[in-house]
Amino acid sequence: MKKQKICIVGDGLSGLMTVLALNKLEGLEVHLISRKNKHSKDRRTTAISTSNYEFLNKVIGKLDKKLFWPSKTIDLFYETKDKNMNFLTFNEDSKNLMYIFENDKIKKILIQEIKKKKIKTFQKNINELKDLDGYDIKILCLGRSSKIYQSIVDKRSLNKDYKEIAITGYVKHDLKNLNTAQYFLKDGPLAILPFSKNNFSFVWSVDIKFPKKDINSVIKSKICEVLKTNKIQISNQQSYPLMLNLKRSYYKNDILILGEGLHTVHPIAGQGFNLVLRDINKLQEILKYYTKLGMSLKSTPALEDFTNNRKSENIITGIGIDLTHNFFKQNKLLDPFKETILKNISKNNTFKKISKFISNQGLSI
């Protein structure tokens, strides 16, 4: 039987992972289409759950463990009048809760794997969907703002402009035993993500009106205050706007949207790329089912099955993250009760177990 042709458009982490995952399926010829213009380096880090790390390892094979920094403990803090209250700690003795990696390094590994497996790659700019004629399935991994999506999705997407920016960067330090942590500060949530013994990345989500004067010194001062140190060096600092976008339409005919174009969520819970990896995992599973039956993918409800399986979790997770973000934002009515609420949460072991399970496995059981 002639191989069915699938193209993945976009060479970000989502696109590269999709190429490698689907290339493992028999009966498919997978092509990668990337833009002609070279992109700037992605100097950020990403945290993934243990289950997604295992999926990544399964797709790539013989993954270099040195590229992933394991975390057995995650601390959550809330800024009160007097201190940063540690209201919840997730920990494991025998296994890891998550793994943190540098985006650029993993992207390099994925590209090497694509070349090693001799997957066909084309560099061209896709301006219209007709540019993709000739493929049985077209998968778009073009980020969150591609204009091409407008001809695929309806206008019922859930959209919200947070009017915030995420400031990110790398920090070199000499602290001992630094844990992964999330600080819910009055100015906005600050995530600390260690990716080596003496380096961590940070993501600080602040109001778009946050003072830009002496921003570097403000960031350094806040991190030093939070971690109780004055010996840090910050590099690779950048920022980007924050928004919520949850699409209700995932596909049209034989064209599927994947990655951030499908769901963009607030970084407060670190679930963005975790959702993407679960999407890719499920898409691989569904396409494998139909190709094993020897069916033409165009004549199957594969993309509909994928939508039905993944949309509920993606929307619920996105809304849940939004509600969490709203809870921790300053609120004159709610603020007096937050400390009491959070102290009670810390005593609830069932809540901790459920939270750990969802963070690792998602909502699909």
Secondary structure as GFF3:
##gff-version 3
##sequence-region A 1 365
A	DSSP	beta_strand	4	9	.	.	.	ID=ss1
A	DSSP	alpha_helix	13	23	.	.	.	ID=ss2
A	DSSP	beta_strand	28	34	.	.	.	ID=ss3
A	DSSP	beta_strand	45	49	.	.	.	ID=ss4
A	DSSP	alpha_helix	50	60	.	.	.	ID=ss5
A	DSSP	three_ten_helix	65	67	.	.	.	ID=ss6
A	DSSP	beta_strand	69	71	.	.	.	ID=ss7
A	DSSP	beta_strand	73	79	.	.	.	ID=ss8
A	DSSP	beta_strand	84	91	.	.	.	ID=ss9
A	DSSP	beta_strand	98	102	.	.	.	ID=ss10
A	DSSP	alpha_helix	103	116	.	.	.	ID=ss11
A	DSSP	beta_strand	120	123	.	.	.	ID=ss12
A	DSSP	three_ten_helix	129	132	.	.	.	ID=ss13
A	DSSP	beta_strand	137	140	.	.	.	ID=ss14
A	DSSP	three_ten_helix	147	151	.	.	.	ID=ss15
A	DSSP	beta_strand	158	173	.	.	.	ID=ss16
A	DSSP	beta_strand	180	185	.	.	.	ID=ss17
A	DSSP	beta_strand	188	196	.	.	.	ID=ss18
A	DSSP	beta_strand	199	207	.	.	.	ID=ss19
A	DSSP	alpha_helix	215	227	.	.	.	ID=ss20
A	DSSP	beta_strand	232	246	.	.	.	ID=ss21
A	DSSP	beta_strand	251	252	.	.	.	ID=ss22
A	DSSP	beta_strand	255	257	.	.	.	ID=ss23
A	DSSP	three_ten_helix	259	261	.	.	.	ID=ss24
A	DSSP	beta_strand	263	264	.	.	.	ID=ss25
A	DSSP	three_ten_helix	267	269	.	.	.	ID=ss26
A	DSSP	alpha_helix	272	292	.	.	.	ID=ss27
A	DSSP	three_ten_helix	297	299	.	.	.	ID=ss28
A	DSSP	alpha_helix	302	328	.	.	.	ID=ss29
A	DSSP	alpha_helix	335	346	.	.	.	ID=ss30
A	DSSP	alpha_helix	349	361	.	.	.	ID=ss31
###
